[in-house]
Each structure stands twice: as C-alpha cells, then as structure tokens.
C-alpha cells in the first residue's frame, strides 16, 4: 500500500466530507478522490502560469498543456 502524507489524507477527507455535504453518492465520492489522485496525487498545487494561484496555500507547483 502506498504511503500518503497528512496533507494528501486531509485532501481526501475534504473531498469525501464535501461530497457527503452535497449528497454525492459514495461512488461519486470515490470518483472525486480518484480524480484527485490522478490529477495531482492529492496535493494542493499552484500554477505559476496563473499568478493568483500563487497567493493561495499550496505544497507544490503544477502546470499542464492547457495552462
């Protein structure tokens, strides 16, 4: 089993908590966490090509082909 940082676990909890609050099905909550894993490995990233994101709390930088 992969080891995750506290930050990643907190992000997964936030996705699940928000899904429950919005009455998203458990399957949808799993989809949300899965998407977070694929897109950012559940890390909060800022995009240097989008300067306002640099002012938000983040643990790393990320860009993609559309940014």
Residue pairs with C-beta under 8 A, 6 or more apart in sequence:
4 12
4 42
7 42
7 43
7 44
7 59
8 41
8 42
8 43
9 42
11 36
11 42
11 43
11 44
12 33
12 36
12 42
15 29
15 32
15 33
15 36
16 29
16 32
16 33
18 24
18 32
19 28
19 29
19 32
20 29
24 32
33 42
36 42
40 62
43 59
43 60
43 62
44 56
44 57
44 58
44 59
44 60
45 58
45 59
45 60
45 61
45 62
46 53
46 54
46 56
46 58
46 60
46 61
46 62
47 53
47 54
47 61
47 62
47 63
47 67
48 54
48 61
48 63
49 63
49 67
50 67
